[in-house]
C-alpha cells in the first residue's frame, strides 16, 4: 500500500492508497484544496471545519447532479436501443414484403412469357 502527503487547507496529511493511485489521490486532494480556497475567498474566514463541510456539500451536490445526468443518459440509451430494434424489425418486414412482391412479379412475368409463347402457364415449384 502506497502513501502520499497531500496539503488541504494549509495542512499536510499523510494518506494511504492502493499502489498506482498516488497521482489520482494527489489530484483529488488538490481539487478539494482549490474548492476550499474558492469558498474561503467567497465567504472569508468562517472556520476550517465549516469550509470543509461546505466543500463536502458542494462536492456532494456535484456528484448528485452527475448521477442524475448519468441516469438520464442511460434512459436515453435504452430508448435508442429500443428504437434501433424497432427499426431493424421494420426493415426486416419491408425486406420480406419486397421479396414477396418480387416473387409475385416474377410469377406474373413467367405466366406472361408462357402465354406469349402459346403455352399454358407453368406452375412454380414450391421453394
N, CA, C and O atoms as a GROMACS GRO file, in nm:
protein
  508
    1UNK      N    1   0.085  -0.117   0.000
    1UNK     CA    2   0.000   0.000   0.000
    1UNK      C    3   0.090   0.124   0.000
    1UNK      O    4   0.183   0.136   0.080
    2UNK      N    5   0.060   0.215  -0.092
    2UNK     CA    6   0.140   0.336  -0.107
    2UNK      C    7   0.091   0.443  -0.010
    2UNK      O    8  -0.022   0.437   0.040
    3UNK      N    9   0.178   0.541   0.015
    3UNK     CA   10   0.142   0.654   0.098
    3UNK      C   11   0.186   0.782   0.028
    3UNK      O   12   0.291   0.786  -0.036
    4UNK      N   13   0.103   0.885   0.040
    4UNK     CA   14   0.136   1.015  -0.018
    4UNK      C   15   0.103   1.122   0.084
    4UNK      O   16   0.021   1.103   0.174
    5UNK      N   17   0.168   1.235   0.068
    5UNK     CA   18   0.138   1.352   0.151
    5UNK      C   19   0.061   1.450   0.064
    5UNK      O   20   0.102   1.480  -0.048
    6UNK      N   21  -0.050   1.501   0.117
    6UNK     CA   22  -0.132   1.599   0.046
    6UNK      C   23  -0.154   1.718   0.138
    6UNK      O   24  -0.154   1.705   0.261
    7UNK      N   25  -0.173   1.833   0.076
    7UNK     CA   26  -0.199   1.954   0.154
    7UNK      C   27  -0.338   2.004   0.120
    7UNK      O   28  -0.371   2.029   0.004
    8UNK      N   29  -0.419   2.018   0.224
    8UNK     CA   30  -0.556   2.065   0.210
    8UNK      C   31  -0.579   2.173   0.315
    8UNK      O   32  -0.560   2.150   0.435
    9UNK      N   33  -0.618   2.289   0.269
    9UNK     CA   34  -0.645   2.398   0.363
    9UNK      C   35  -0.524   2.438   0.444
    9UNK      O   36  -0.536   2.478   0.560
   10UNK      N   37  -0.407   2.427   0.383
   10UNK     CA   38  -0.285   2.467   0.451
   10UNK      C   39  -0.228   2.362   0.546
   10UNK      O   40  -0.124   2.385   0.608
   11UNK      N   41  -0.293   2.248   0.558
   11UNK     CA   42  -0.245   2.141   0.645
   11UNK      C   43  -0.203   2.022   0.560
   11UNK      O   44  -0.265   1.990   0.458
   12UNK      N   45  -0.097   1.957   0.604
   12UNK     CA   46  -0.046   1.841   0.532
   12UNK      C   47  -0.097   1.714   0.599
   12UNK      O   48  -0.095   1.701   0.722
   13UNK      N   49  -0.143   1.621   0.516
   13UNK     CA   50  -0.195   1.494   0.564
   13UNK      C   51  -0.122   1.382   0.493
   13UNK      O   52  -0.099   1.387   0.372
   14UNK      N   53  -0.086   1.280   0.569
   14UNK     CA   54  -0.025   1.160   0.513
   14UNK      C   55  -0.138   1.060   0.491
   14UNK      O   56  -0.211   1.027   0.584
   15UNK      N   57  -0.153   1.013   0.366
   15UNK     CA   58  -0.265   0.927   0.333
   15UNK      C   59  -0.217   0.801   0.263
   15UNK      O   60  -0.120   0.804   0.187
   16UNK      N   61  -0.287   0.691   0.289
   16UNK     CA   62  -0.256   0.565   0.224
   16UNK      C   63  -0.351   0.547   0.105
   16UNK      O   64  -0.464   0.595   0.106
   17UNK      N   65  -0.302   0.478   0.004
   17UNK     CA   66  -0.384   0.447  -0.113
   17UNK      C   67  -0.327   0.321  -0.179
   17UNK      O   68  -0.217   0.277  -0.147
   18UNK      N   69  -0.405   0.266  -0.271
   18UNK     CA   70  -0.356   0.150  -0.345
   18UNK      C   71  -0.237   0.190  -0.430
   18UNK      O   72  -0.226   0.303  -0.476
   19UNK      N   73  -0.148   0.093  -0.451
   19UNK     CA   74  -0.033   0.118  -0.538
   19UNK      C   75  -0.082   0.162  -0.675
   19UNK      O   76  -0.177   0.105  -0.730
   20UNK      N   77  -0.019   0.264  -0.730
   20UNK     CA   78  -0.056   0.316  -0.861
   20UNK      C   79  -0.162   0.426  -0.855
   20UNK      O   80  -0.190   0.489  -0.956
   21UNK      N   81  -0.221   0.450  -0.739
   21UNK     CA   82  -0.326   0.550  -0.725
   21UNK      C   83  -0.276   0.682  -0.664
   21UNK      O   84  -0.354   0.771  -0.634
   22UNK      N   85  -0.145   0.691  -0.648
   22UNK     CA   86  -0.088   0.808  -0.582
   22UNK      C   87  -0.124   0.938  -0.655
   22UNK      O   88  -0.171   1.033  -0.592
   23UNK      N   89  -0.102   0.942  -0.785
   23UNK     CA   90  -0.130   1.065  -0.861
   23UNK      C   91  -0.278   1.101  -0.855
   23UNK      O   92  -0.314   1.219  -0.846
   24UNK      N   93  -0.363   1.001  -0.861
   24UNK     CA   94  -0.508   1.025  -0.854
   24UNK      C   95  -0.545   1.087  -0.719
   24UNK      O   96  -0.621   1.184  -0.714
   25UNK      N   97  -0.492   1.032  -0.612
   25UNK     CA   98  -0.520   1.086  -0.478
   25UNK      C   99  -0.468   1.229  -0.465
   25UNK      O  100  -0.534   1.314  -0.406
   26UNK      N  101  -0.352   1.255  -0.518
   26UNK     CA  102  -0.294   1.390  -0.513
   26UNK      C  103  -0.383   1.487  -0.590
   26UNK      O  104  -0.408   1.598  -0.543
   27UNK      N  105  -0.432   1.446  -0.709
   27UNK     CA  106  -0.524   1.532  -0.787
   27UNK      C  107  -0.653   1.560  -0.710
   27UNK      O  108  -0.700   1.674  -0.706
   28UNK      N  109  -0.710   1.456  -0.648
   28UNK     CA  110  -0.833   1.476  -0.571
   28UNK      C  111  -0.810   1.574  -0.456
   28UNK      O  112  -0.893   1.662  -0.431
   29UNK      N  113  -0.699   1.558  -0.387
   29UNK     CA  114  -0.668   1.648  -0.274
   29UNK      C  115  -0.648   1.790  -0.325
   29UNK      O  116  -0.691   1.886  -0.260
   30UNK      N  117  -0.584   1.806  -0.440
   30UNK     CA  118  -0.563   1.939  -0.499
   30UNK      C  119  -0.697   2.003  -0.534
   30UNK      O  120  -0.718   2.122  -0.509
   31UNK      N  121  -0.789   1.924  -0.592
   31UNK     CA  122  -0.922   1.977  -0.626
   31UNK      C  123  -0.998   2.020  -0.501
   31UNK      O  124  -1.062   2.125  -0.500
   32UNK      N  125  -0.990   1.940  -0.395
   32UNK     CA  126  -1.056   1.977  -0.270
   32UNK      C  127  -0.994   2.103  -0.211
   32UNK      O  128  -1.065   2.191  -0.164
   33UNK      N  129  -0.863   2.112  -0.215
   33UNK     CA  130  -0.794   2.230  -0.163
   33UNK      C  131  -0.835   2.355  -0.242
   33UNK      O  132  -0.856   2.461  -0.184
   34UNK      N  133  -0.846   2.341  -0.375
   34UNK     CA  134  -0.888   2.455  -0.458
   34UNK      C  135  -1.032   2.495  -0.427
   34UNK      O  136  -1.063   2.614  -0.424
   35UNK      N  137  -1.118   2.398  -0.405
   35UNK     CA  138  -1.258   2.428  -0.372
   35UNK      C  139  -1.266   2.502  -0.239
   35UNK      O  140  -1.341   2.598  -0.225
   36UNK      N  141  -1.190   2.457  -0.142
   36UNK     CA  142  -1.188   2.524  -0.011
   36UNK      C  143  -1.134   2.666  -0.026
   36UNK      O  144  -1.186   2.759   0.036
   37UNK      N  145  -1.032   2.683  -0.108
   37UNK     CA  146  -0.975   2.816  -0.130
   37UNK      C  147  -1.079   2.909  -0.193
   37UNK      O  148  -1.090   3.026  -0.154
   38UNK      N  149  -1.155   2.859  -0.291
   38UNK     CA  150  -1.260   2.942  -0.354
   38UNK      C  151  -1.368   2.979  -0.254
   38UNK      O  152  -1.417   3.092  -0.252
   39UNK      N  153  -1.406   2.883  -0.169
   39UNK     CA  154  -1.506   2.913  -0.066
   39UNK      C  155  -1.453   3.016   0.035
   39UNK      O  156  -1.526   3.103   0.081
   40UNK      N  157  -1.326   3.004   0.068
   40UNK     CA  158  -1.264   3.099   0.161
   40UNK      C  159  -1.266   3.240   0.101
   40UNK      O  160  -1.292   3.338   0.171
   41UNK      N  161  -1.238   3.248  -0.032
   41UNK     CA  162  -1.244   3.378  -0.099
   41UNK      C  163  -1.385   3.435  -0.098
   41UNK      O  164  -1.405   3.555  -0.079
   42UNK      N  165  -1.484   3.348  -0.118
   42UNK     CA  166  -1.623   3.393  -0.125
   42UNK      C  167  -1.680   3.428   0.011
   42UNK      O  168  -1.756   3.525   0.022
   43UNK      N  169  -1.646   3.352   0.115
   43UNK     CA  170  -1.710   3.370   0.246
   43UNK      C  171  -1.616   3.422   0.354
   43UNK      O  172  -1.661   3.450   0.465
   44UNK      N  173  -1.489   3.435   0.323
   44UNK     CA  174  -1.394   3.482   0.424
   44UNK      C  175  -1.358   3.370   0.521
   44UNK      O  176  -1.385   3.253   0.495
   45UNK      N  177  -1.299   3.407   0.630
   45UNK     CA  178  -1.258   3.309   0.732
   45UNK      C  179  -1.377   3.275   0.820
   45UNK      O  180  -1.411   3.346   0.914
   46UNK      N  181  -1.440   3.164   0.786
   46UNK     CA  182  -1.556   3.119   0.864
   46UNK      C  183  -1.522   2.992   0.944
   46UNK      O  184  -1.609   2.930   1.003
   47UNK      N  185  -1.396   2.957   0.944
   47UNK     CA  186  -1.351   2.839   1.017
   47UNK      C  187  -1.323   2.724   0.922
   47UNK      O  188  -1.396   2.700   0.826
   48UNK      N  189  -1.214   2.653   0.953
   48UNK     CA  190  -1.171   2.542   0.867
   48UNK      C  191  -1.276   2.432   0.858
   48UNK      O  192  -1.302   2.378   0.750
   49UNK      N  193  -1.336   2.399   0.971
   49UNK     CA  194  -1.435   2.291   0.971
   49UNK      C  195  -1.555   2.329   0.885
   49UNK      O  196  -1.603   2.248   0.806
   50UNK      N  197  -1.602   2.451   0.900
   50UNK     CA  198  -1.718   2.495   0.822
   50UNK      C  199  -1.684   2.499   0.673
   50UNK      O  200  -1.766   2.458   0.590
   51UNK      N  201  -1.565   2.548   0.638
   51UNK     CA  202  -1.524   2.550   0.498
   51UNK      C  203  -1.516   2.408   0.442
   51UNK      O  204  -1.557   2.383   0.328
   52UNK      N  205  -1.464   2.316   0.522
   52UNK     CA  206  -1.453   2.177   0.477
   52UNK      C  207  -1.591   2.117   0.457
   52UNK      O  208  -1.614   2.046   0.359
   53UNK      N  209  -1.683   2.144   0.548
   53UNK     CA  210  -1.820   2.093   0.535
   53UNK      C  211  -1.887   2.155   0.412
   53UNK      O  212  -1.955   2.085   0.336
   54UNK      N  213  -1.867   2.284   0.391
   54UNK     CA  214  -1.924   2.350   0.274
   54UNK      C  215  -1.868   2.288   0.145
   54UNK      O  216  -1.941   2.267   0.049
   55UNK      N  217  -1.738   2.260   0.144
   55UNK     CA  218  -1.676   2.198   0.027
   55UNK      C  219  -1.733   2.058   0.005
   55UNK      O  220  -1.762   2.019  -0.108
   56UNK      N  221  -1.750   1.983   0.113
   56UNK     CA  222  -1.805   1.848   0.101
   56UNK      C  223  -1.948   1.852   0.047
   56UNK      O  224  -1.984   1.770  -0.037
   57UNK      N  225  -2.028   1.945   0.094
   57UNK     CA  226  -2.166   1.957   0.045
   57UNK      C  227  -2.166   1.998  -0.102
   57UNK      O  228  -2.247   1.946  -0.180
   58UNK      N  229  -2.078   2.088  -0.140
   58UNK     CA  230  -2.069   2.130  -0.280
   58UNK      C  231  -2.029   2.012  -0.368
   58UNK      O  232  -2.086   1.993  -0.476
   59UNK      N  233  -1.933   1.933  -0.323
   59UNK     CA  234  -1.890   1.816  -0.398
   59UNK      C  235  -2.003   1.713  -0.405
   59UNK      O  236  -2.025   1.652  -0.510
   60UNK      N  237  -2.075   1.694  -0.296
   60UNK     CA  238  -2.189   1.601  -0.295
   60UNK      C  239  -2.295   1.647  -0.393
   60UNK      O  240  -2.356   1.564  -0.461
   61UNK      N  241  -2.318   1.778  -0.400
   61UNK     CA  242  -2.416   1.832  -0.494
   61UNK      C  243  -2.370   1.805  -0.638
   61UNK      O  244  -2.451   1.764  -0.722
   62UNK      N  245  -2.243   1.827  -0.666
   62UNK     CA  246  -2.188   1.798  -0.799
   62UNK      C  247  -2.206   1.650  -0.833
   62UNK      O  248  -2.246   1.616  -0.944
   63UNK      N  249  -2.177   1.563  -0.736
   63UNK     CA  250  -2.191   1.419  -0.757
   63UNK      C  251  -2.336   1.382  -0.783
   63UNK      O  252  -2.365   1.301  -0.871
   64UNK      N  253  -2.427   1.440  -0.708
   64UNK     CA  254  -2.569   1.414  -0.725
   64UNK      C  255  -2.615   1.455  -0.865
   64UNK      O  256  -2.690   1.382  -0.929
   65UNK      N  257  -2.571   1.571  -0.912
   65UNK     CA  258  -2.605   1.618  -1.046
   65UNK      C  259  -2.548   1.524  -1.152
   65UNK      O  260  -2.615   1.495  -1.251
   66UNK      N  261  -2.426   1.478  -1.132
   66UNK     CA  262  -2.364   1.384  -1.228
   66UNK      C  263  -2.443   1.253  -1.232
   66UNK      O  264  -2.466   1.199  -1.341
   67UNK      N  265  -2.485   1.203  -1.118
   67UNK     CA  266  -2.564   1.079  -1.113
   67UNK      C  267  -2.697   1.099  -1.185
   67UNK      O  268  -2.742   1.011  -1.258
   68UNK      N  269  -2.761   1.214  -1.165
   68UNK     CA  270  -2.888   1.244  -1.232
   68UNK      C  271  -2.868   1.244  -1.383
   68UNK      O  272  -2.949   1.187  -1.457
   69UNK      N  273  -2.762   1.309  -1.428
   69UNK     CA  274  -2.734   1.315  -1.571
   69UNK      C  275  -2.703   1.177  -1.628
   69UNK      O  276  -2.745   1.144  -1.739
   70UNK      N  277  -2.630   1.096  -1.553
   70UNK     CA  278  -2.599   0.959  -1.597
   70UNK      C  279  -2.727   0.879  -1.612
   70UNK      O  280  -2.744   0.807  -1.710
   71UNK      N  281  -2.819   0.890  -1.513
   71UNK     CA  282  -2.947   0.819  -1.523
   71UNK      C  283  -3.022   0.863  -1.649
   71UNK      O  284  -3.079   0.780  -1.720
   72UNK      N  285  -3.022   0.993  -1.676
   72UNK     CA  286  -3.088   1.044  -1.795
   72UNK      C  287  -3.025   0.990  -1.922
   72UNK      O  288  -3.096   0.952  -2.015
   73UNK      N  289  -2.893   0.985  -1.926
   73UNK     CA  290  -2.823   0.931  -2.044
   73UNK      C  291  -2.850   0.781  -2.060
   73UNK      O  292  -2.866   0.732  -2.172
   74UNK      N  293  -2.855   0.708  -1.947
   74UNK     CA  294  -2.885   0.566  -1.954
   74UNK      C  295  -3.026   0.544  -2.009
   74UNK      O  296  -3.048   0.452  -2.089
   75UNK      N  297  -3.121   0.627  -1.967
   75UNK     CA  298  -3.257   0.616  -2.020
   75UNK      C  299  -3.260   0.649  -2.169
   75UNK      O  300  -3.329   0.583  -2.246
   76UNK      N  301  -3.184   0.750  -2.208
   76UNK     CA  302  -3.177   0.786  -2.350
   76UNK      C  303  -3.117   0.671  -2.431
   76UNK      O  304  -3.166   0.640  -2.540
   77UNK      N  305  -3.013   0.609  -2.380
   77UNK     CA  306  -2.950   0.495  -2.447
   77UNK      C  307  -3.050   0.382  -2.460
   77UNK      O  308  -3.060   0.319  -2.566
   78UNK      N  309  -3.125   0.354  -2.354
   78UNK     CA  310  -3.225   0.248  -2.359
   78UNK      C  311  -3.331   0.278  -2.465
   78UNK      O  312  -3.373   0.189  -2.539
   79UNK      N  313  -3.373   0.404  -2.472
   79UNK     CA  314  -3.470   0.444  -2.574
   79UNK      C  315  -3.414   0.427  -2.714
   79UNK      O  316  -3.484   0.383  -2.805
   80UNK      N  317  -3.287   0.462  -2.732
   80UNK     CA  318  -3.223   0.445  -2.863
   80UNK      C  319  -3.209   0.297  -2.900
   80UNK      O  320  -3.224   0.261  -3.016
   81UNK      N  321  -3.182   0.213  -2.801
   81UNK     CA  322  -3.174   0.069  -2.828
   81UNK      C  323  -3.310   0.016  -2.874
   81UNK      O  324  -3.319  -0.061  -2.969
   82UNK      N  325  -3.415   0.060  -2.804
   82UNK     CA  326  -3.550   0.016  -2.842
   82UNK      C  327  -3.586   0.067  -2.982
   82UNK      O  328  -3.648  -0.006  -3.060
   83UNK      N  329  -3.550   0.191  -3.012
   83UNK     CA  330  -3.577   0.246  -3.145
   83UNK      C  331  -3.500   0.169  -3.251
   83UNK      O  332  -3.552   0.145  -3.360
   84UNK      N  333  -3.377   0.131  -3.221
   84UNK     CA  334  -3.297   0.052  -3.315
   84UNK      C  335  -3.362  -0.082  -3.342
   84UNK      O  336  -3.370  -0.126  -3.457
   85UNK      N  337  -3.407  -0.148  -3.237
   85UNK     CA  338  -3.473  -0.279  -3.253
   85UNK      C  339  -3.597  -0.263  -3.340
   85UNK      O  340  -3.621  -0.344  -3.430
   86UNK      N  341  -3.677  -0.160  -3.312
   86UNK     CA  342  -3.798  -0.135  -3.392
   86UNK      C  343  -3.761  -0.108  -3.538
   86UNK      O  344  -3.830  -0.155  -3.629
   87UNK      N  345  -3.654  -0.034  -3.561
   87UNK     CA  346  -3.610  -0.004  -3.698
   87UNK      C  347  -3.568  -0.132  -3.770
   87UNK      O  348  -3.602  -0.153  -3.887
   88UNK      N  349  -3.493  -0.216  -3.701
   88UNK     CA  350  -3.449  -0.343  -3.761
   88UNK      C  351  -3.570  -0.428  -3.796
   88UNK      O  352  -3.575  -0.490  -3.902
   89UNK      N  353  -3.669  -0.431  -3.706
   89UNK     CA  354  -3.790  -0.509  -3.733
   89UNK      C  355  -3.864  -0.453  -3.853
   89UNK      O  356  -3.915  -0.529  -3.936
   90UNK      N  357  -3.872  -0.319  -3.865
   90UNK     CA  358  -3.937  -0.258  -3.981
   90UNK      C  359  -3.863  -0.292  -4.110
   90UNK      O  360  -3.926  -0.324  -4.211
   91UNK      N  361  -3.731  -0.285  -4.107
   91UNK     CA  362  -3.650  -0.318  -4.225
   91UNK      C  363  -3.673  -0.463  -4.264
   91UNK      O  364  -3.688  -0.495  -4.382
   92UNK      N  365  -3.675  -0.553  -4.165
   92UNK     CA  366  -3.700  -0.694  -4.194
   92UNK      C  367  -3.836  -0.713  -4.259
   92UNK      O  368  -3.849  -0.787  -4.356
   93UNK      N  369  -3.938  -0.646  -4.207
   93UNK     CA  370  -4.073  -0.657  -4.265
   93UNK      C  371  -4.075  -0.603  -4.407
   93UNK      O  372  -4.138  -0.662  -4.495
   94UNK      N  373  -4.008  -0.492  -4.430
   94UNK     CA  374  -4.001  -0.434  -4.565
   94UNK      C  375  -3.930  -0.530  -4.660
   94UNK      O  376  -3.973  -0.548  -4.774
   95UNK      N  377  -3.820  -0.590  -4.613
   95UNK     CA  378  -3.747  -0.686  -4.697
   95UNK      C  379  -3.834  -0.807  -4.730
   95UNK      O  380  -3.834  -0.854  -4.844
   96UNK      N  381  -3.909  -0.858  -4.630
   96UNK     CA  382  -3.997  -0.972  -4.657
   96UNK      C  383  -4.105  -0.934  -4.758
   96UNK      O  384  -4.133  -1.009  -4.851
   97UNK      N  385  -4.165  -0.817  -4.740
   97UNK     CA  386  -4.270  -0.770  -4.832
   97UNK      C  387  -4.213  -0.747  -4.971
   97UNK      O  388  -4.278  -0.780  -5.071
   98UNK      N  389  -4.094  -0.692  -4.979
   98UNK     CA  390  -4.030  -0.671  -5.109
   98UNK      C  391  -4.002  -0.804  -5.177
   98UNK      O  392  -4.024  -0.817  -5.298
   99UNK      N  393  -3.955  -0.902  -5.102
   99UNK     CA  394  -3.927  -1.034  -5.158
   99UNK      C  395  -4.056  -1.097  -5.211
   99UNK      O  396  -4.058  -1.157  -5.318
  100UNK      N  397  -4.164  -1.084  -5.133
  100UNK     CA  398  -4.293  -1.136  -5.179
  100UNK      C  399  -4.337  -1.067  -5.308
  100UNK      O  400  -4.383  -1.132  -5.402
  101UNK      N  401  -4.322  -0.935  -5.312
  101UNK     CA  402  -4.359  -0.859  -5.431
  101UNK      C  403  -4.277  -0.900  -5.552
  101UNK      O  404  -4.330  -0.914  -5.662
  102UNK      N  405  -4.147  -0.919  -5.532
  102UNK     CA  406  -4.061  -0.962  -5.642
  102UNK      C  407  -4.099  -1.102  -5.689
  102UNK      O  408  -4.101  -1.130  -5.809
  103UNK      N  409  -4.130  -1.188  -5.594
  103UNK     CA  410  -4.170  -1.324  -5.630
  103UNK      C  411  -4.300  -1.322  -5.710
  103UNK      O  412  -4.312  -1.393  -5.810
  104UNK      N  413  -4.396  -1.242  -5.667
  104UNK     CA  414  -4.523  -1.231  -5.740
  104UNK      C  415  -4.500  -1.173  -5.880
  104UNK      O  416  -4.560  -1.218  -5.977
  105UNK      N  417  -4.414  -1.074  -5.889
  105UNK     CA  418  -4.383  -1.014  -6.020
  105UNK      C  419  -4.316  -1.117  -6.110
  105UNK      O  420  -4.347  -1.124  -6.229
  106UNK      N  421  -4.226  -1.196  -6.055
  106UNK     CA  422  -4.158  -1.300  -6.134
  106UNK      C  423  -4.260  -1.403  -6.183
  106UNK      O  424  -4.252  -1.448  -6.298
  107UNK      N  425  -4.354  -1.439  -6.097
  107UNK     CA  426  -4.458  -1.535  -6.138
  107UNK      C  427  -4.542  -1.477  -6.252
  107UNK      O  428  -4.574  -1.548  -6.347
  108UNK      N  429  -4.580  -1.350  -6.243
  108UNK     CA  430  -4.658  -1.286  -6.348
  108UNK      C  431  -4.581  -1.282  -6.480
  108UNK      O  432  -4.634  -1.310  -6.587
  109UNK      N  433  -4.454  -1.246  -6.469
  109UNK     CA  434  -4.370  -1.238  -6.589
  109UNK      C  435  -4.360  -1.377  -6.653
  109UNK      O  436  -4.368  -1.391  -6.776
  110UNK      N  437  -4.343  -1.477  -6.570
  110UNK     CA  438  -4.333  -1.614  -6.621
  110UNK      C  439  -4.464  -1.655  -6.691
  110UNK      O  440  -4.460  -1.715  -6.798
  111UNK      N  441  -4.579  -1.624  -6.630
  111UNK     CA  442  -4.708  -1.656  -6.692
  111UNK      C  443  -4.724  -1.583  -6.824
  111UNK      O  444  -4.770  -1.641  -6.923
  112UNK      N  445  -4.687  -1.455  -6.826
  112UNK     CA  446  -4.696  -1.377  -6.950
  112UNK      C  447  -4.606  -1.435  -7.058
  112UNK      O  448  -4.646  -1.443  -7.174
  113UNK      N  449  -4.487  -1.474  -7.021
  113UNK     CA  450  -4.393  -1.531  -7.117
  113UNK      C  451  -4.449  -1.659  -7.176
  113UNK      O  452  -4.439  -1.681  -7.296
  114UNK      N  453  -4.507  -1.744  -7.093
  114UNK     CA  454  -4.568  -1.868  -7.143
  114UNK      C  455  -4.688  -1.838  -7.232
  114UNK      O  456  -4.707  -1.903  -7.335
  115UNK      N  457  -4.769  -1.740  -7.192
  115UNK     CA  458  -4.887  -1.705  -7.271
  115UNK      C  459  -4.845  -1.650  -7.406
  115UNK      O  460  -4.908  -1.682  -7.508
  116UNK      N  461  -4.739  -1.568  -7.410
  116UNK     CA  462  -4.692  -1.512  -7.536
  116UNK      C  463  -4.632  -1.620  -7.626
  116UNK      O  464  -4.639  -1.611  -7.748
  117UNK      N  465  -4.576  -1.720  -7.565
  117UNK     CA  466  -4.516  -1.830  -7.642
  117UNK      C  467  -4.620  -1.936  -7.676
  117UNK      O  468  -4.586  -2.040  -7.733
  118UNK      N  469  -4.746  -1.912  -7.642
  118UNK     CA  470  -4.854  -2.002  -7.676
  118UNK      C  471  -4.865  -2.120  -7.584
  118UNK      O  472  -4.942  -2.213  -7.613
  119UNK      N  473  -4.795  -2.122  -7.477
  119UNK     CA  474  -4.803  -2.234  -7.384
  119UNK      C  475  -4.891  -2.202  -7.265
  119UNK      O  476  -4.927  -2.086  -7.240
  120UNK      N  477  -4.925  -2.305  -7.194
  120UNK     CA  478  -5.004  -2.286  -7.071
  120UNK      C  479  -4.912  -2.234  -6.963
  120UNK      O  480  -4.792  -2.263  -6.961
  121UNK      N  481  -4.970  -2.157  -6.872
  121UNK     CA  482  -4.885  -2.104  -6.764
  121UNK      C  483  -4.828  -2.217  -6.679
  121UNK      O  484  -4.899  -2.309  -6.637
  122UNK      N  485  -4.700  -2.208  -6.655
  122UNK     CA  486  -4.634  -2.309  -6.572
  122UNK      C  487  -4.648  -2.272  -6.426
  122UNK      O  488  -4.648  -2.155  -6.388
  123UNK      N  489  -4.661  -2.376  -6.345
  123UNK     CA  490  -4.667  -2.351  -6.201
  123UNK      C  491  -4.526  -2.353  -6.147
  123UNK      O  492  -4.443  -2.435  -6.188
  124UNK      N  493  -4.500  -2.263  -6.058
  124UNK     CA  494  -4.366  -2.258  -5.996
  124UNK      C  495  -4.354  -2.366  -5.893
  124UNK      O  496  -4.449  -2.397  -5.821
  125UNK      N  497  -4.239  -2.421  -5.885
  125UNK     CA  498  -4.213  -2.523  -5.785
  125UNK      C  499  -4.208  -2.457  -5.649
  125UNK      O  500  -4.155  -2.347  -5.635
  126UNK      N  501  -4.263  -2.524  -5.551
  126UNK     CA  502  -4.259  -2.469  -5.415
  126UNK      C  503  -4.115  -2.467  -5.365
  126UNK      O  504  -4.039  -2.561  -5.386
  127UNK      N  505  -4.081  -2.360  -5.300
  127UNK     CA  506  -3.942  -2.344  -5.253
  127UNK      C  507  -3.935  -2.358  -5.104
  127UNK      O  508  -3.827  -2.348  -5.046
   0.00000   0.00000   0.00000
